[in-house]
Amino acid sequence: MEFINLKAQYAAYKTEIDAATLATLASGRFIMGKEVETLESALCDYTGAKYAVSCSSGTDALFIALLALRIKEQDEVIVSPFTFAATIEAIALRGGKPVFVDIQERDANIDPDLIEKAVTPRTKAIIPVSLYGNCADFDPINEIANRRGLIVIEDGCQSFGAIYKGKKSGNLCAIGTTSFFPSKPLGCYGDGGAIFTSDETLYNKMARIRNHGQTERYEHEEIGLNGRLDALQAAILNVKLKHFDDELAARRAIAARYDEALADVKRLPHDQNGAIAQYTIRIQDRDRLARALSDRGVPTAIHYPKPLHLQRAYAYLGYKSGDFPIAEKLANEVLSLPFSAFLAQEEQEQTIAAVKALCR
Ligand SMILES: Cc1ncc(COP(=O)(O)O)c(C=O)c1O
């Protein structure tokens, strides 16, 4: 059994993906061009954001956003420590300071009630992560940001397709970002990402930065980078986006099946309007369970075993064990089960039976 069955996914769309890929190869246009434009317009339609800038990865989406906001040395950005390192890399690479705030236990997202205490005169932005496909609680976060003059950037790398109070992830605050890494809710077959905004000035800036800060060829308005999405990946995404809502419905149905069968097992609740990037249970003796499931042919994953404030790369920030108790507790307990729209019925049953037998 695969943790995420990308082979089955490709097989389901093979005819369309092969045709789109071959047509792009034949077009001779591999950078920017029609497929990229089509995708950006479809992403706007899907998320409701006025503008979308496709880019080379979720990591670069965050980096381009911070470059556009001119985050610089000593600037502080508030973020949760229970996320993938990419959420804070861009802050640190700019010489800024990630300021951690603990998560809420119910959804593993940043706790809005703790944010205000972390705001200082140096705070410039807040990056809530919509982890596991559950949107962070954007109403109170946007309210604090408006009152304190801060910008909010959603790290929606795991939440494309999720809905928060009627609005889609990516369109919940000043800037949204996502990742098209293959295992993400909407994945391409390589690296990719996107940035969303409804602010025209920010859009123009981010679109320029993504392409070397150019306004036209060899006219560099500002410092940028090569953060473009390949036309081939855009062509694949244009096919996959058409099937995305069906995949989301299948994910939600499989999650409901797991919920019903594993009602006695402690779980990290998922929002039925979320993107359900992972199906995650919580268990005290997590590593033993992961080994036992593997012995029964059930692969698992841990997102994430060590919070960022305890990682060696970020030791210079001066945090220590015990600083963010909820993040540390979840890091010891979470275990994600095999999950994707293409998880076969027998695989679901095999997973359920193994978890039930081992979690008695
Ligand atoms: C929460 C989060 N942020 C950022 C990223 C970075 O995305 P990418 O792998 O596309 O650079 C990821 C994906 O791995 C992620 O899960």
The ligand as an SDF file (V2000), in Angstrom:
LIG
                    3D

 16 16  0  0  0  0  0  0  0  0999 V2000
    3.1310   23.9600    5.6280 C   0  0  0  0  0  0  0  0  0  0  0  0
    4.0520   23.9780    4.4520 C   0  0  0  0  0  0  0  0  0  0  0  0
    4.6710   25.1210    4.1200 N   0  0  0  0  0  0  0  0  0  0  0  0
    5.4910   25.1850    3.0480 C   0  0  0  0  0  0  0  0  0  0  0  0
    5.7420   24.0910    2.2650 C   0  0  0  0  0  0  0  0  0  0  0  0
    6.7030   24.2000    1.1220 C   0  0  0  0  0  0  0  0  0  0  0  0
    6.1580   23.8640   -0.1060 O   0  0  0  0  0  0  0  0  0  0  0  0
    7.1080   23.3070   -1.2790 P   0  0  0  0  0  0  0  0  0  0  0  0
    7.5110   21.9220   -0.9180 O   0  0  0  0  0  0  0  0  0  0  0  0
    6.2600   23.3860   -2.4950 O   0  0  0  0  0  0  0  0  0  0  0  0
    8.2750   24.2360   -1.3760 O   0  0  0  0  0  0  0  0  0  0  0  0
    5.1140   22.8720    2.5690 C   0  0  0  0  0  0  0  0  0  0  0  0
    5.3050   21.6550    1.7410 C   0  0  0  0  0  0  0  0  0  0  0  0
    6.1060   20.8570    1.8200 O   0  0  0  0  0  0  0  0  0  0  0  0
    4.2650   22.8080    3.7010 C   0  0  0  0  0  0  0  0  0  0  0  0
    3.6650   21.6610    4.0480 O   0  0  0  0  0  0  0  0  0  0  0  0
  1  2  1  0
  2  3  1  0
  2 15  2  0
  3  4  2  0
  4  5  1  0
  5  6  1  0
  5 12  2  0
  6  7  1  0
  7  8  1  0
  8  9  2  0
  8 10  1  0
  8 11  1  0
 12 13  1  0
 12 15  1  0
 13 14  2  0
 15 16  1  0
M  END
$$$$
